[in-house]
Amino acid sequence: MFLTFVLIVVTPVCLSGYYFSTHAADQYASRVAFSVRTEEQSSAIELLGGITELSGSSSSDTDILFAYLSSQELVTRVDDLVDLRAVWSRVSTRQDPLFAFDPDGTIEDLQEHWHRKISIVYDSGTGLIDLQVLAFDPLDAMRVAQAVLGECAGMINSLSRIAQEDSIRFTRDELANAVERLKTARRALTQFRNRTQIVDPTIDTQNQMGLLVTLQRQLADALIDSDLLQDTTRENDPRIVQAKRRIEVIRARIASERRNLGLGEEGESGEAFANLVGEYEGLIVDREFAETAYTAALAAHDSALAEVRKQSRYLAAHVKPTLAEKAQYPERGKTMALLALFCFFAWSIFCLVFYSLRDRS
């Protein structure tokens, strides 16, 4: 029992104590804590109504950030900034093979060592992330923590830009289509006016209808005058002939105006004015529809821009990277105590199993 106790308990504890006292180098810790915040600025109407939402945490963004903290991409970026290989190989592996890093290791080796030097605690309820960085020099530990904080802030800003761009991309495309449609409608209307030399055919139609009404009134007066002459004069009276001739001329003019409601002086010959009016009204309808679509697209785009301005996500660090004044790691006493306790439990189980088997034999 004594030999097994020495072999299982005393020997590992003594070896670990020897290693911690002679080979294990001091390590300094830099701590930083942050969270992802989403700020929503209320509009003026909401403020007047007393509805105000200041800020809140986004759990999905924090989950993404937590996964990013263990990614090879982040390890590579931080290594480019602060040279992690040099930071964690400041003590050679010959002196401290357990906690030092071999500078000739691959990026996969560096990522594995990253998990040993970087401690991440994520509270999913509050969305807070606590980060602890270990290094053989306190300034190195703080530099690594600052680099990690900066890269995480850049990643959150990138996610925010992507979300904002996705929010306004559709409305921007719709607005561009509406602008092009409005330009096309106005161009067609301008070409019509240049071709017909008529700015607004509806105005000319009103004028021509007024002329037709005047001719109808003159025809009625001429018919009345002719009837009066026939009742009061002889049949061969020259005034009756003149009245009939006047009636014929007015009727011919009315017929001419009905066949062709007055082309412009330089208008196309043989083209009915009603066709021009119909074409003009179709162009006006197209222009009004394009203007309505443009107004709706512009309002939707402005609304999307306003929503984008109201919402902004950012990385809020409530604990800045700290600079250690004394080495707290490796925790020699705590580690040796846990090792001794584990070895003692292993020795106790071994003894119980041994005596149980001996009693049954």
CORLINCOR-V35192 format. One record per pair of residues at least 12 apart in sequence whose ideal C-beta (glycine too) atoms are under 8 Angstrom apart, sorted by the first residue. I is the first residue (numbers start at 0). J is the second residue. Records with the same first field share a line. If there is no record, write none. Layout:
I = J + J
This chain:
0 = 350
3 = 346 + 349 + 350
4 = 346
7 = 342 + 345 + 346 + 349
8 = 339 + 342 + 343 + 346
11 = 338 + 342
12 = 335 + 338 + 339 + 342
15 = 334 + 335 + 338
16 = 331 + 335
18 = 97
19 = 329 + 331 + 334 + 335
20 = 331
22 = 94 + 95 + 96 + 97
23 = 95 + 97 + 98 + 329 + 331
24 = 90 + 94 + 95 + 98 + 99 + 135
25 = 135 + 326 + 328
26 = 98 + 133 + 134 + 135 + 326 + 327 + 328 + 329
27 = 133 + 134 + 135 + 136 + 137 + 139 + 140 + 323 + 325 + 326 + 327 + 328
28 = 131 + 132 + 133 + 140 + 323 + 327 + 328
29 = 131 + 132 + 134 + 137 + 140 + 141 + 143 + 144 + 320 + 321 + 322 + 323
30 = 129 + 130 + 131 + 132 + 144 + 318 + 320 + 321
31 = 129 + 130 + 132 + 144 + 145 + 147 + 148 + 316 + 318 + 319 + 320 + 321
32 = 127 + 128 + 129 + 130 + 316 + 317 + 318
33 = 127 + 128 + 130 + 148 + 151 + 314 + 315 + 316 + 317 + 318
34 = 56 + 61 + 125 + 126 + 127 + 128 + 314 + 315 + 317
35 = 56 + 57 + 60 + 61 + 64 + 126 + 155 + 312 + 313 + 314 + 315
36 = 54 + 55 + 56 + 57 + 312 + 313 + 314 + 315
37 = 54 + 55 + 56 + 57 + 60 + 310 + 311 + 312
38 = 53 + 54 + 310 + 311 + 312 + 313
39 = 52 + 53 + 54 + 55 + 309 + 310
40 = 308 + 309
41 = 309
42 = 305 + 309
56 = 125 + 126
57 = 126 + 312
58 = 123 + 126
60 = 155 + 158 + 312
61 = 121 + 123 + 126 + 128
62 = 123
63 = 158
64 = 128 + 151 + 154 + 155 + 314
65 = 119 + 121 + 128
67 = 151 + 154
68 = 117 + 119 + 128 + 130 + 147 + 151
69 = 113 + 114 + 119
71 = 106 + 107 + 110
73 = 147 + 150 + 151
74 = 106 + 109 + 110 + 113
75 = 106
76 = 146 + 150
77 = 143 + 146 + 147 + 150
78 = 106 + 109
80 = 146 + 149 + 150
81 = 139 + 142 + 143 + 146
83 = 100 + 109 + 113 + 143
84 = 100 + 102 + 104 + 109
85 = 102
86 = 134 + 135 + 136 + 139 + 142 + 143
87 = 99 + 100 + 112 + 116 + 134 + 135
88 = 100 + 101 + 102
89 = 134 + 135 + 136 + 139
90 = 135
98 = 115 + 329
99 = 135
100 = 112
116 = 132 + 133 + 134
117 = 130 + 131 + 132 + 133 + 147
118 = 130 + 131 + 133
127 = 317
129 = 318
130 = 144 + 147
132 = 144 + 147 + 320
133 = 328
137 = 322 + 323 + 324
138 = 322
140 = 323
141 = 320 + 321 + 322 + 323
144 = 320 + 321
145 = 320
148 = 314 + 316 + 320
151 = 314
152 = 313 + 314
155 = 312 + 313 + 314
156 = 313 + 314
158 = 312
159 = 311 + 312 + 313
162 = 312
163 = 307
166 = 303 + 306 + 307
167 = 300 + 303 + 304 + 307
170 = 296 + 299 + 300 + 302 + 303
171 = 300
173 = 296 + 299 + 300
174 = 293 + 296 + 297 + 299 + 300
176 = 296
177 = 289 + 292 + 293 + 295 + 296 + 297
178 = 293
180 = 289 + 292 + 293
181 = 286 + 289 + 290 + 292 + 293
183 = 289
184 = 282 + 285 + 286 + 288 + 289 + 290
185 = 286 + 289
187 = 282 + 285
188 = 282 + 283 + 286
191 = 278 + 279 + 282
195 = 263 + 266 + 267 + 275
196 = 263 + 265 + 266
197 = 263 + 266 + 275 + 279
199 = 279
200 = 272 + 275 + 276 + 279
201 = 276 + 279 + 280
203 = 261 + 263 + 272
204 = 260 + 272 + 276
206 = 261
207 = 256 + 260 + 261 + 272
208 = 260
210 = 256 + 261
211 = 253 + 256 + 257 + 260
214 = 249 + 252 + 253 + 256
215 = 253
217 = 249
218 = 246 + 249 + 250 + 253
221 = 242 + 245 + 246 + 249
222 = 246
224 = 242
225 = 239 + 242 + 243 + 246
228 = 242
258 = 271
259 = 271 + 272
260 = 272 + 273
